[in-house]
């Protein structure tokens, strides 16, 4: 549940930074996964991080739900 809340907060921050056209400062460019050809601003980097957190959160929710259904079938 904590991961879901953090993912939503990071997603909101990324959307706000992207919609407000957060401008790059000299030297404030973030390469995507270390690839210098793909440069992202801070808002886009935050959206990538939020996407990864959401994927991880969904996987954890699905695994927890599956484990919960297995426990119910045993009783």
N, CA, C and O atoms as a GROMACS GRO file, in nm:
protein
  300
    1UNK      N    1   0.082  -0.118   0.000
    1UNK     CA    2   0.000   0.000   0.000
    1UNK      C    3   0.087   0.126   0.000
    1UNK      O    4   0.054   0.225  -0.064
    2UNK      N    5   0.197   0.120   0.072
    2UNK     CA    6   0.288   0.234   0.077
    2UNK      C    7   0.346   0.263  -0.061
    2UNK      O    8   0.357   0.379  -0.100
    3UNK      N    9   0.382   0.159  -0.134
    3UNK     CA   10   0.436   0.178  -0.268
    3UNK      C   11   0.333   0.244  -0.360
    3UNK      O   12   0.369   0.327  -0.443
    4UNK      N   13   0.208   0.208  -0.345
    4UNK     CA   14   0.102   0.268  -0.426
    4UNK      C   15   0.088   0.417  -0.397
    4UNK      O   16   0.075   0.498  -0.488
    5UNK      N   17   0.092   0.454  -0.270
    5UNK     CA   18   0.081   0.594  -0.231
    5UNK      C   19   0.200   0.673  -0.284
    5UNK      O   20   0.184   0.783  -0.337
    6UNK      N   21   0.320   0.619  -0.269
    6UNK     CA   22   0.440   0.687  -0.319
    6UNK      C   23   0.433   0.701  -0.471
    6UNK      O   24   0.471   0.805  -0.524
    7UNK      N   25   0.386   0.598  -0.540
    7UNK     CA   26   0.375   0.604  -0.686
    7UNK      C   27   0.280   0.715  -0.729
    7UNK      O   28   0.309   0.788  -0.824
    8UNK      N   29   0.168   0.729  -0.660
    8UNK     CA   30   0.072   0.834  -0.695
    8UNK      C   31   0.130   0.972  -0.669
    8UNK      O   32   0.113   1.063  -0.750
    9UNK      N   33   0.200   0.989  -0.557
    9UNK     CA   34   0.261   1.118  -0.526
    9UNK      C   35   0.366   1.154  -0.630
    9UNK      O   36   0.370   1.268  -0.677
   10UNK      N   37   0.450   1.059  -0.668
   10UNK     CA   38   0.554   1.084  -0.768
   10UNK      C   39   0.489   1.114  -0.904
   10UNK      O   40   0.538   1.199  -0.978
   11UNK      N   41   0.382   1.044  -0.937
   11UNK     CA   42   0.311   1.068  -1.062
   11UNK      C   43   0.254   1.210  -1.066
   11UNK      O   44   0.266   1.279  -1.168
   12UNK      N   45   0.193   1.255  -0.957
   12UNK     CA   46   0.138   1.390  -0.952
   12UNK      C   47   0.250   1.494  -0.966
   12UNK      O   48   0.235   1.592  -1.039
   13UNK      N   49   0.362   1.473  -0.899
   13UNK     CA   50   0.475   1.566  -0.911
   13UNK      C   51   0.527   1.572  -1.054
   13UNK      O   52   0.557   1.679  -1.106
   14UNK      N   53   0.537   1.456  -1.118
   14UNK     CA   54   0.583   1.452  -1.257
   14UNK      C   55   0.488   1.522  -1.351
   14UNK      O   56   0.531   1.593  -1.442
   15UNK      N   57   0.358   1.504  -1.330
   15UNK     CA   58   0.259   1.570  -1.415
   15UNK      C   59   0.265   1.722  -1.397
   15UNK      O   60   0.260   1.797  -1.494
   16UNK      N   61   0.277   1.766  -1.272
   16UNK     CA   62   0.285   1.910  -1.245
   16UNK      C   63   0.410   1.970  -1.310
   16UNK      O   64   0.401   2.075  -1.374
   17UNK      N   65   0.524   1.906  -1.296
   17UNK     CA   66   0.647   1.958  -1.356
   17UNK      C   67   0.639   1.958  -1.508
   17UNK      O   68   0.689   2.051  -1.572
   18UNK      N   69   0.576   1.856  -1.567
   18UNK     CA   70   0.565   1.849  -1.712
   18UNK      C   71   0.468   1.954  -1.764
   18UNK      O   72   0.496   2.021  -1.864
   19UNK      N   73   0.353   1.970  -1.698
   19UNK     CA   74   0.253   2.066  -1.744
   19UNK      C   75   0.298   2.212  -1.726
   19UNK      O   76   0.256   2.299  -1.802
   20UNK      N   77   0.381   2.238  -1.627
   20UNK     CA   78   0.430   2.374  -1.606
   20UNK      C   79   0.553   2.404  -1.690
   20UNK      O   80   0.615   2.509  -1.675
   21UNK      N   81   0.588   2.310  -1.778
   21UNK     CA   82   0.705   2.328  -1.867
   21UNK      C   83   0.830   2.365  -1.789
   21UNK      O   84   0.896   2.464  -1.819
   22UNK      N   85   0.860   2.286  -1.690
   22UNK     CA   86   0.979   2.307  -1.608
   22UNK      C   87   1.099   2.316  -1.701
   22UNK      O   88   1.129   2.221  -1.774
   23UNK      N   89   1.169   2.428  -1.699
   23UNK     CA   90   1.279   2.453  -1.793
   23UNK      C   91   1.409   2.394  -1.743
   23UNK      O   92   1.437   2.389  -1.623
   24UNK      N   93   1.489   2.348  -1.838
   24UNK     CA   94   1.620   2.295  -1.805
   24UNK      C   95   1.713   2.407  -1.764
   24UNK      O   96   1.710   2.517  -1.820
   25UNK      N   97   1.794   2.378  -1.667
   25UNK     CA   98   1.900   2.468  -1.626
   25UNK      C   99   2.027   2.413  -1.691
   25UNK      O  100   2.035   2.294  -1.719
   26UNK      N  101   2.123   2.497  -1.716
   26UNK     CA  102   2.248   2.451  -1.777
   26UNK      C  103   2.306   2.334  -1.698
   26UNK      O  104   2.336   2.348  -1.580
   27UNK      N  105   2.323   2.220  -1.763
   27UNK     CA  106   2.379   2.102  -1.699
   27UNK      C  107   2.276   2.020  -1.624
   27UNK      O  108   2.313   1.921  -1.559
   28UNK      N  109   2.148   2.057  -1.630
   28UNK     CA  110   2.043   1.985  -1.557
   28UNK      C  111   1.964   1.897  -1.653
   28UNK      O  112   1.842   1.911  -1.665
   29UNK      N  113   2.032   1.809  -1.720
   29UNK     CA  114   1.967   1.718  -1.813
   29UNK      C  115   1.992   1.576  -1.764
   29UNK      O  116   2.103   1.541  -1.726
   30UNK      N  117   1.886   1.496  -1.766
   30UNK     CA  118   1.895   1.361  -1.714
   30UNK      C  119   1.892   1.261  -1.829
   30UNK      O  120   1.791   1.251  -1.898
   31UNK      N  121   2.001   1.186  -1.850
   31UNK     CA  122   1.997   1.083  -1.954
   31UNK      C  123   1.913   0.964  -1.907
   31UNK      O  124   1.923   0.922  -1.792
   32UNK      N  125   1.831   0.911  -1.997
   32UNK     CA  126   1.745   0.798  -1.964
   32UNK      C  127   1.831   0.672  -1.954
   32UNK      O  128   1.890   0.630  -2.053
   33UNK      N  129   1.837   0.613  -1.838
   33UNK     CA  130   1.913   0.492  -1.810
   33UNK      C  131   2.059   0.504  -1.856
   33UNK      O  132   2.119   0.405  -1.899
   34UNK      N  133   2.116   0.624  -1.845
   34UNK     CA  134   2.256   0.644  -1.877
   34UNK      C  135   2.287   0.663  -2.024
   34UNK      O  136   2.403   0.675  -2.061
   35UNK      N  137   2.185   0.665  -2.110
   35UNK     CA  138   2.206   0.682  -2.254
   35UNK      C  139   2.213   0.832  -2.284
   35UNK      O  140   2.112   0.901  -2.274
   36UNK      N  141   2.330   0.884  -2.320
   36UNK     CA  142   2.345   1.029  -2.340
   36UNK      C  143   2.268   1.081  -2.462
   36UNK      O  144   2.253   1.202  -2.477
   37UNK      N  145   2.219   0.993  -2.547
   37UNK     CA  146   2.143   1.039  -2.664
   37UNK      C  147   1.999   1.072  -2.630
   37UNK      O  148   1.934   1.145  -2.703
   38UNK      N  149   1.947   1.018  -2.518
   38UNK     CA  150   1.809   1.042  -2.477
   38UNK      C  151   1.810   1.126  -2.350
   38UNK      O  152   1.830   1.075  -2.240
   39UNK      N  153   1.789   1.257  -2.366
   39UNK     CA  154   1.790   1.348  -2.253
   39UNK      C  155   1.647   1.386  -2.215
   39UNK      O  156   1.566   1.418  -2.302
   40UNK      N  157   1.618   1.381  -2.087
   40UNK     CA  158   1.486   1.414  -2.036
   40UNK      C  159   1.497   1.527  -1.935
   40UNK      O  160   1.599   1.542  -1.868
   41UNK      N  161   1.390   1.606  -1.924
   41UNK     CA  162   1.390   1.706  -1.818
   41UNK      C  163   1.343   1.639  -1.689
   41UNK      O  164   1.312   1.520  -1.688
   42UNK      N  165   1.338   1.715  -1.582
   42UNK     CA  166   1.305   1.657  -1.451
   42UNK      C  167   1.163   1.601  -1.446
   42UNK      O  168   1.140   1.497  -1.384
   43UNK      N  169   1.068   1.667  -1.511
   43UNK     CA  170   0.930   1.618  -1.511
   43UNK      C  171   0.917   1.484  -1.580
   43UNK      O  172   0.848   1.395  -1.532
   44UNK      N  173   0.984   1.469  -1.695
   44UNK     CA  174   0.979   1.343  -1.768
   44UNK      C  175   1.049   1.231  -1.693
   44UNK      O  176   1.003   1.117  -1.694
   45UNK      N  177   1.159   1.264  -1.629
   45UNK     CA  178   1.230   1.164  -1.549
   45UNK      C  179   1.141   1.118  -1.433
   45UNK      O  180   1.138   0.999  -1.401
   46UNK      N  181   1.070   1.210  -1.371
   46UNK     CA  182   0.980   1.176  -1.262
   46UNK      C  183   0.866   1.089  -1.312
   46UNK      O  184   0.823   0.997  -1.241
   47UNK      N  185   0.815   1.116  -1.432
   47UNK     CA  186   0.708   1.032  -1.489
   47UNK      C  187   0.758   0.890  -1.518
   47UNK      O  188   0.683   0.794  -1.499
   48UNK      N  189   0.882   0.876  -1.562
   48UNK     CA  190   0.938   0.743  -1.585
   48UNK      C  191   0.948   0.668  -1.452
   48UNK      O  192   0.912   0.550  -1.444
   49UNK      N  193   0.997   0.736  -1.349
   49UNK     CA  194   1.008   0.674  -1.217
   49UNK      C  195   0.870   0.636  -1.163
   49UNK      O  196   0.854   0.529  -1.104
   50UNK      N  197   0.770   0.722  -1.184
   50UNK     CA  198   0.635   0.692  -1.138
   50UNK      C  199   0.579   0.571  -1.212
   50UNK      O  200   0.512   0.487  -1.151
   51UNK      N  201   0.605   0.562  -1.341
   51UNK     CA  202   0.559   0.447  -1.417
   51UNK      C  203   0.618   0.317  -1.366
   51UNK      O  204   0.547   0.217  -1.354
   52UNK      N  205   0.747   0.319  -1.336
   52UNK     CA  206   0.811   0.199  -1.281
   52UNK      C  207   0.754   0.163  -1.144
   52UNK      O  208   0.735   0.045  -1.114
   53UNK      N  209   0.729   0.264  -1.061
   53UNK     CA  210   0.669   0.239  -0.930
   53UNK      C  211   0.528   0.182  -0.943
   53UNK      O  212   0.489   0.093  -0.867
   54UNK      N  213   0.452   0.234  -1.038
   54UNK     CA  214   0.315   0.184  -1.057
   54UNK      C  215   0.317   0.040  -1.104
   54UNK      O  216   0.238  -0.042  -1.057
   55UNK      N  217   0.406   0.008  -1.197
   55UNK     CA  218   0.418  -0.131  -1.243
   55UNK      C  219   0.453  -0.223  -1.126
   55UNK      O  220   0.393  -0.329  -1.111
   56UNK      N  221   0.551  -0.182  -1.045
   56UNK     CA  222   0.588  -0.262  -0.928
   56UNK      C  223   0.474  -0.276  -0.830
   56UNK      O  224   0.454  -0.384  -0.772
   57UNK      N  225   0.399  -0.170  -0.810
   57UNK     CA  226   0.286  -0.174  -0.717
   57UNK      C  227   0.177  -0.268  -0.767
   57UNK      O  228   0.121  -0.344  -0.689
   58UNK      N  229   0.148  -0.262  -0.896
   58UNK     CA  230   0.046  -0.351  -0.953
   58UNK      C  231   0.088  -0.496  -0.939
   58UNK      O  232   0.007  -0.582  -0.905
   59UNK      N  233   0.214  -0.524  -0.965
   59UNK     CA  234   0.263  -0.661  -0.951
   59UNK      C  235   0.250  -0.709  -0.807
   59UNK      O  236   0.208  -0.822  -0.782
   60UNK      N  237   0.286  -0.622  -0.711
   60UNK     CA  238   0.274  -0.661  -0.570
   60UNK      C  239   0.128  -0.684  -0.530
   60UNK      O  240   0.099  -0.778  -0.457
   61UNK      N  241   0.037  -0.597  -0.578
   61UNK     CA  242  -0.105  -0.615  -0.547
   61UNK      C  243  -0.156  -0.746  -0.605
   61UNK      O  244  -0.231  -0.819  -0.539
   62UNK      N  245  -0.117  -0.777  -0.729
   62UNK     CA  246  -0.162  -0.902  -0.791
   62UNK      C  247  -0.109  -1.025  -0.717
   62UNK      O  248  -0.182  -1.122  -0.697
   63UNK      N  249   0.017  -1.020  -0.677
   63UNK     CA  250   0.074  -1.133  -0.603
   63UNK      C  251   0.008  -1.148  -0.466
   63UNK      O  252  -0.018  -1.260  -0.422
   64UNK      N  253  -0.020  -1.037  -0.400
   64UNK     CA  254  -0.087  -1.044  -0.270
   64UNK      C  255  -0.229  -1.096  -0.284
   64UNK      O  256  -0.276  -1.174  -0.201
   65UNK      N  257  -0.296  -1.054  -0.388
   65UNK     CA  258  -0.433  -1.102  -0.410
   65UNK      C  259  -0.434  -1.250  -0.443
   65UNK      O  260  -0.520  -1.324  -0.395
   66UNK      N  261  -0.338  -1.293  -0.525
   66UNK     CA  262  -0.330  -1.434  -0.560
   66UNK      C  263  -0.300  -1.519  -0.437
   66UNK      O  264  -0.359  -1.625  -0.418
   67UNK      N  265  -0.208  -1.472  -0.353
   67UNK     CA  266  -0.174  -1.544  -0.231
   67UNK      C  267  -0.294  -1.549  -0.138
   67UNK      O  268  -0.317  -1.650  -0.072
   68UNK      N  269  -0.372  -1.440  -0.132
   68UNK     CA  270  -0.491  -1.436  -0.047
   68UNK      C  271  -0.597  -1.533  -0.094
   68UNK      O  272  -0.666  -1.592  -0.011
   69UNK      N  273  -0.613  -1.551  -0.224
   69UNK     CA  274  -0.710  -1.644  -0.277
   69UNK      C  275  -0.667  -1.788  -0.247
   69UNK      O  276  -0.752  -1.874  -0.222
   70UNK      N  277  -0.538  -1.815  -0.251
   70UNK     CA  278  -0.488  -1.949  -0.219
   70UNK      C  279  -0.514  -1.985  -0.074
   70UNK      O  280  -0.544  -2.100  -0.043
   71UNK      N  281  -0.501  -1.888   0.017
   71UNK     CA  282  -0.528  -1.913   0.158
   71UNK      C  283  -0.676  -1.940   0.182
   71UNK      O  284  -0.711  -2.022   0.267
   72UNK      N  285  -0.763  -1.871   0.108
   72UNK     CA  286  -0.906  -1.892   0.125
   72UNK      C  287  -0.949  -2.028   0.076
   72UNK      O  288  -1.041  -2.087   0.132
   73UNK      N  289  -0.885  -2.080  -0.026
   73UNK     CA  290  -0.922  -2.210  -0.080
   73UNK      C  291  -0.884  -2.322   0.017
   73UNK      O  292  -0.951  -2.425   0.020
   74UNK      N  293  -0.780  -2.304   0.094
   74UNK     CA  294  -0.736  -2.407   0.189
   74UNK      C  295  -0.832  -2.419   0.306
   74UNK      O  296  -0.847  -2.528   0.362
   75UNK      N  297  -0.898  -2.309   0.346
   75UNK     CA  298  -0.985  -2.315   0.464
   75UNK      C  299  -1.126  -2.353   0.432
   75UNK      O  300  -1.210  -2.362   0.521
   0.00000   0.00000   0.00000
